[in-house]
Amino acid sequence: MNEQVTEPDDDSGTRREIRVAVIGARGRMGSEAVRAIEAAEGLSLVGAYGSGDDLGDLGGADVAVELTVPDASPANVAHCVERGIHVVVGTTGWDDERLDALRRQLADAPPAGAGPGVGVLIAPNFAIGALLLMSFAAKAAPFFESVEVIELHHPAKVDAPSGTAARTAAMIGRARSEAGCADVPDATTHDPDGARGAKIDGIPVHAVRLRGLTAHQEVLLGNAGEMLTLRHDSFDRGSFMPGVVAAVRAVGDHPGLTVGLEHYIGL
């Protein structure tokens, strides 16, 4: 139903603007995304939808940016895919079961206009610094005996651990497994209150919720006699917007499901 977003609008070879709708436009991230899209060259905001709004055809959008809550996100994404609209998703809560269901839906989805198929990006984090942190952590992890992840966010965040932390731990776990590393050492046998945090792919992950914070993450890597600390801080949600805009511009060129913006930017 939509033209492929990279096609010229006319015989001059000039590319037309990408039509963008934001779902979750009245939230903290959504309102920031609305402003970023309105300000970005080559993008045109055609719809801003809040919780409970009828999405309809999303104003004829080529791309929808989905920034809601975990319970609502799968249905919103399905609504877009059924209509041949590419989706950039910043909502967390996409576990393996949800991702598998989305892959099946994408396999049966209508084409996106003249394009090869609908593209969906699930992005645990849009900040370029956070993506670099994840990449550096995965590269460093096989060289250290111990690795732990600490994520720190504002107390209004509804999920823990953060999607970024879960993604970071998964990348670290995969890198260590491929390198044949042993499990991280931990002699804890008694922890009734969960003080050691969660474990994701064998990597301990700890969540902090503190007034005054926005979005922050540390990865601690240790060997006997040394420690490497990697840290990224987002002090303002504006730090995520260059990644959101880059994702909107690229998602139409990546049919099917992609998890992680790093795949769009060469990481």
KOLDO-462373 format. One record per residue (C-alpha): residue number from 1; residue in three letters; chain; x, y, z. Coordinates in steps of 0.001 Angstrom, whole numbers, plus 500000, padded with zeros to 6 digits. Layout:
// KOLDO-462373
seq, type, mol, px, py, pz
NUM, ALA, A, X, Y, Z
...
END
This chain:
// KOLDO-462373
seq, type, mol, px, py, pz
1, MET, A, 500000, 500000, 500000
2, ASN, A, 502985, 502318, 500528
3, GLU, A, 505740, 503119, 498085
4, GLN, A, 509191, 501894, 498980
5, VAL, A, 510717, 504788, 500852
6, THR, A, 513930, 504848, 498801
7, GLU, A, 512174, 505255, 495453
8, PRO, A, 512219, 508612, 493650
9, ASP, A, 509001, 510578, 493714
10, ASP, A, 509286, 511552, 490073
11, ASP, A, 511500, 511225, 487010
12, SER, A, 513914, 513812, 488385
13, GLY, A, 515426, 511244, 490736
14, THR, A, 514508, 513276, 493810
15, ARG, A, 513558, 511109, 496766
16, ARG, A, 510304, 512014, 498405
17, GLU, A, 509947, 512489, 502120
18, ILE, A, 509427, 509433, 504304
19, ARG, A, 506003, 509621, 505937
20, VAL, A, 506271, 508790, 509639
21, ALA, A, 503705, 508104, 512371
22, VAL, A, 504553, 507924, 516075
23, ILE, A, 502605, 505531, 518318
24, GLY, A, 502935, 506545, 521945
25, ALA, A, 503361, 510184, 521002
26, ARG, A, 502300, 511566, 524382
27, GLY, A, 504871, 509596, 526384
28, ARG, A, 508326, 510795, 527371
29, MET, A, 510121, 509137, 524477
30, GLY, A, 507231, 509552, 522059
31, SER, A, 506952, 513305, 522472
32, GLU, A, 510698, 513638, 521950
33, ALA, A, 510458, 511491, 518823
34, VAL, A, 507686, 513684, 517428
35, ARG, A, 509903, 516757, 517744
36, ALA, A, 512900, 514964, 516218
37, ILE, A, 510923, 513720, 513218
38, GLU, A, 509411, 517144, 512612
39, ALA, A, 512899, 518641, 512607
40, ALA, A, 514609, 515967, 510480
41, GLU, A, 515296, 516584, 506815
42, GLY, A, 513531, 514129, 504544
43, LEU, A, 510971, 513009, 507146
44, SER, A, 507343, 514100, 507381
45, LEU, A, 505207, 513495, 510462
46, VAL, A, 501777, 512283, 509322
47, GLY, A, 500357, 511033, 512622
48, ALA, A, 500906, 511169, 516398
49, TYR, A, 498899, 508572, 518329
50, GLY, A, 498422, 508188, 522059
51, SER, A, 497202, 505317, 524190
52, GLY, A, 493749, 504191, 523119
53, ASP, A, 493730, 506110, 519840
54, ASP, A, 492397, 504378, 516726
55, LEU, A, 495472, 503756, 514580
56, GLY, A, 493556, 503208, 511354
57, ASP, A, 495934, 503496, 508393
58, LEU, A, 498341, 505619, 510479
59, GLY, A, 497858, 508592, 508208
60, GLY, A, 499321, 506800, 505205
61, ALA, A, 502676, 506369, 506932
62, ASP, A, 505591, 504552, 505353
63, VAL, A, 507178, 503984, 508781
64, ALA, A, 505710, 503853, 512283
65, VAL, A, 507788, 504523, 515392
66, GLU, A, 506353, 502423, 518241
67, LEU, A, 507159, 503760, 521731
68, THR, A, 504492, 502491, 524103
69, VAL, A, 504507, 499828, 526854
70, PRO, A, 505288, 496089, 526692
71, ASP, A, 501651, 494968, 526966
72, ALA, A, 500539, 497125, 524024
73, SER, A, 503532, 496863, 521714
74, PRO, A, 502929, 493482, 519974
75, ALA, A, 499390, 494421, 518899
76, ASN, A, 500554, 497819, 517636
77, VAL, A, 503358, 496263, 515617
78, ALA, A, 501013, 493616, 514213
79, HIS, A, 498599, 496376, 513154
80, CYS, A, 501395, 498045, 511178
81, VAL, A, 502742, 494876, 509598
82, GLU, A, 499264, 493856, 508415
83, ARG, A, 499098, 497154, 506514
84, GLY, A, 502540, 496953, 504951
85, ILE, A, 504010, 499668, 507172
86, HIS, A, 507619, 499390, 508339
87, VAL, A, 508086, 499690, 512121
88, VAL, A, 510827, 501010, 514384
89, VAL, A, 510178, 499681, 517899
90, GLY, A, 511717, 501184, 521023
91, THR, A, 509408, 499420, 523475
92, THR, A, 510952, 496723, 525654
93, GLY, A, 509490, 493345, 526610
94, TRP, A, 510174, 491550, 523323
95, ASP, A, 511145, 488101, 524579
96, ASP, A, 511913, 485111, 522341
97, GLU, A, 508269, 484026, 522184
98, ARG, A, 507123, 487441, 520973
99, LEU, A, 509977, 487705, 518495
100, ASP, A, 509161, 484279, 517035
101, ALA, A, 505495, 485247, 516633
102, LEU, A, 506546, 488448, 514859
103, ARG, A, 508845, 486528, 512506
104, ARG, A, 505938, 484294, 511523
105, GLN, A, 503729, 487295, 510897
106, LEU, A, 506386, 489005, 508781
107, ALA, A, 506746, 485882, 506652
108, ASP, A, 503058, 486196, 505744
109, ALA, A, 502959, 490002, 505545
110, PRO, A, 501981, 491884, 502393
111, PRO, A, 504806, 493648, 500536
112, ALA, A, 505566, 497244, 501457
113, GLY, A, 504512, 498814, 498183
114, ALA, A, 507133, 498066, 495532
115, GLY, A, 509630, 496961, 498196
116, PRO, A, 510807, 493449, 499049
117, GLY, A, 508842, 493227, 502280
118, VAL, A, 507995, 494883, 505560
119, GLY, A, 510915, 495709, 507820
120, VAL, A, 510696, 495770, 511621
121, LEU, A, 513514, 496936, 513879
122, ILE, A, 513380, 496071, 517583
123, ALA, A, 515851, 498496, 519186
124, PRO, A, 516660, 498007, 522880
125, ASN, A, 518557, 501314, 522733
126, PHE, A, 518858, 504125, 520175
127, ALA, A, 521823, 505975, 521730
128, ILE, A, 524940, 505547, 519611
129, GLY, A, 527115, 505507, 522734
130, ALA, A, 525046, 502698, 524233
131, LEU, A, 525418, 500650, 521048
132, LEU, A, 529170, 501154, 521165
133, LEU, A, 529207, 500108, 524834
134, MET, A, 527401, 496872, 523995
135, SER, A, 529799, 496175, 521142
136, PHE, A, 532877, 496910, 523265
137, ALA, A, 531541, 494771, 526129
138, ALA, A, 530952, 491767, 523880
139, LYS, A, 534449, 492125, 522413
140, ALA, A, 536088, 492421, 525843
141, ALA, A, 534081, 489782, 527716
142, PRO, A, 536026, 486653, 526596
143, PHE, A, 539227, 488165, 527999
144, PHE, A, 537874, 488403, 531568
145, GLU, A, 536899, 485791, 534114
146, SER, A, 534055, 487841, 535625
147, VAL, A, 531440, 490054, 533961
148, GLU, A, 528446, 491823, 535517
149, VAL, A, 525979, 494387, 534140
150, ILE, A, 524457, 497223, 536169
151, GLU, A, 521665, 499318, 534657
152, LEU, A, 520437, 502502, 536333
153, HIS, A, 517188, 504286, 535412
154, HIS, A, 514549, 506705, 536664
155, PRO, A, 511937, 505226, 539039
156, ALA, A, 509085, 505654, 536522
157, LYS, A, 510485, 502852, 534358
158, VAL, A, 508041, 499925, 534488
159, ASP, A, 510284, 497007, 533504
160, ALA, A, 513461, 495529, 534914
161, PRO, A, 516014, 494734, 533775
162, SER, A, 516068, 497226, 530943
163, GLY, A, 515966, 495997, 527367
164, THR, A, 519452, 497407, 526892
165, ALA, A, 520816, 495422, 529830
166, ALA, A, 519152, 492222, 528646
167, ARG, A, 520548, 492745, 525158
168, THR, A, 524005, 493534, 526540
169, ALA, A, 524019, 490390, 528681
170, ALA, A, 522867, 488271, 525741
171, MET, A, 525648, 489652, 523522
172, ILE, A, 528232, 489067, 526264
173, GLY, A, 526940, 485559, 526926
174, ARG, A, 527071, 484659, 523242
175, ALA, A, 530615, 486034, 522859
176, ARG, A, 531822, 484063, 525893
177, SER, A, 530120, 480891, 524718
178, GLU, A, 531675, 481158, 521260
179, ALA, A, 535086, 481660, 522897
180, GLY, A, 534624, 478610, 525140
181, CYS, A, 534726, 480594, 528385
182, ALA, A, 533759, 479020, 531689
183, ASP, A, 530806, 480326, 533703
184, VAL, A, 531486, 483503, 535660
185, PRO, A, 532671, 482522, 539149
186, ASP, A, 530159, 482934, 541985
187, ALA, A, 530145, 480933, 545220
188, THR, A, 526751, 482290, 546339
189, THR, A, 524476, 479501, 547552
190, HIS, A, 522078, 481495, 549758
191, ASP, A, 520295, 484553, 548337
192, PRO, A, 516602, 484441, 549339
193, ASP, A, 515972, 488102, 548477
194, GLY, A, 517693, 488102, 545096
195, ALA, A, 520560, 490406, 546057
196, ARG, A, 522730, 488922, 543300
197, GLY, A, 520291, 490162, 540658
198, ALA, A, 518988, 488344, 537611
199, LYS, A, 521022, 486078, 535356
200, ILE, A, 520678, 486426, 531594
201, ASP, A, 522672, 483952, 529513
202, GLY, A, 524764, 483332, 532619
203, ILE, A, 525601, 487024, 533154
204, PRO, A, 524479, 488716, 536411
205, VAL, A, 522361, 491816, 535750
206, HIS, A, 521424, 494365, 538418
207, ALA, A, 518770, 497095, 538147
208, VAL, A, 518813, 500425, 540019
209, ARG, A, 515803, 502784, 540071
210, LEU, A, 516755, 506197, 541411
211, ARG, A, 515199, 509655, 541251
212, GLY, A, 517330, 512004, 539162
213, LEU, A, 518588, 509373, 536725
214, THR, A, 517599, 509008, 533081
215, ALA, A, 519267, 505949, 531475
216, HIS, A, 522698, 504613, 532416
217, GLN, A, 524596, 501350, 532197
218, GLU, A, 527877, 499909, 533451
219, VAL, A, 529593, 496694, 532485
220, LEU, A, 532191, 495502, 535002
221, LEU, A, 534814, 493017, 533796
222, GLY, A, 537309, 491481, 536199
223, ASN, A, 540388, 489321, 536338
224, ALA, A, 542728, 488648, 539248
225, GLY, A, 544304, 492009, 540052
226, GLU, A, 542440, 494128, 537482
227, MET, A, 539044, 495489, 536495
228, LEU, A, 537760, 497152, 533332
229, THR, A, 534700, 499398, 533643
230, LEU, A, 532628, 500401, 530616
231, ARG, A, 529902, 502987, 531201
232, HIS, A, 527399, 504935, 529143
233, ASP, A, 525167, 507748, 530405
234, SER, A, 522127, 509263, 528712
235, PHE, A, 521345, 512450, 530609
236, ASP, A, 518489, 513450, 528309
237, ARG, A, 516148, 511568, 525968
238, GLY, A, 517414, 513754, 523160
239, SER, A, 520443, 511426, 523131
240, PHE, A, 518250, 508725, 521587
241, MET, A, 516893, 510813, 518730
242, PRO, A, 519756, 510574, 516199
243, GLY, A, 519362, 506807, 516411
244, VAL, A, 515579, 507011, 516011
245, VAL, A, 515948, 509158, 512899
246, ALA, A, 518646, 506868, 511460
247, ALA, A, 516405, 503844, 512082
248, VAL, A, 513432, 505466, 510358
249, ARG, A, 515544, 506199, 507307
250, ALA, A, 516991, 502672, 507117
251, VAL, A, 514201, 500287, 508154
252, GLY, A, 512619, 500150, 504687
253, ASP, A, 515882, 498780, 503295
254, HIS, A, 515929, 495870, 505784
255, PRO, A, 512932, 493558, 505207
256, GLY, A, 512065, 491098, 507930
257, LEU, A, 513004, 491346, 511602
258, THR, A, 516167, 493006, 512885
259, VAL, A, 517002, 493117, 516600
260, GLY, A, 519411, 495899, 517481
261, LEU, A, 520137, 499179, 515712
262, GLU, A, 523807, 498191, 515623
263, HIS, A, 523048, 496085, 512534
264, TYR, A, 522030, 499219, 510638
265, ILE, A, 525164, 501205, 511497
266, GLY, A, 527936, 498681, 510947
267, LEU, A, 528471, 497448, 514511
END
